Amino acid sequence: MIGPNGEKRPNDVIANAVLAARIATGEVEEEYVDPGRQNRGRLGACARADSLTPERRREIATSSGTT
């Protein structure tokens, strides 16, 4: 299974908890597939926000999150 940022994580809940603890204590360093991915995501978010009308932004902000 691949995590949300492309990192590989175990499917087993306990193994994933152990990995999270090792990352938190510094025993293991988490590696990402593409370090620039986060920056490109921010650029896309800014571009989307700039293209939305104030009314649409208000609709998105007040929606309950369900479609």
N, C-alpha and C positions, 0 to 999 in steps of 0.2 A: 504494500500500500504506500502511496506517496502522499505526504502531508500537503497542507494548503500552499506552502511556498516551495514545493518541489522536493522537500526533504524526505528521506526514507525513514519511516517509523514502523515499529512492529505492530502487527494486527492484534496481538494478545494484550489485554488490558494491563496485566501485571508487568509484562515485559516493557510496555510503554511507560508505566509508572516508574520502573527502575531506570529506564533511559532518561526520563524527565528529571529524576533525582540526580543522576550523574551529570546531566547538563547543568543543573542548578548549582552543584558543588564544584563544577569546573573539571571534573574527571574526563569528560568527553566534550568535544567542541562540535556544535551543530554546523553542518555544511549545507550550503544552499547551491542549487543548480546554477542560478544566474544572479549575482549580487546586484546588478543594475535593474532587476525586475521591479523592485520596490520603487525606485525613482521613476520608472516609466509609468507605473500605476498612479503615482501622485500627479504626474503631468497629465495623464488621461482624465483624472478626477477634476483637475483644475479646468481643463478644456471643456469638459461636460458642464461644469458649473457656470462657466462663462457663456455657454450656448443656451442655457435654460432661461426662460423668462422668470421674472420675480413671482408671478402667479403660479407657475409650474413648480418652482422651488418650494413655495408655500404648500402646495398640494402634497408634494413628496414628504415634506417635514411633518405634516399633520396626519398622514396616512397611518393606518394601524400596522402596516407591514405585510398585510395579507393581500393576495391578488385574486 
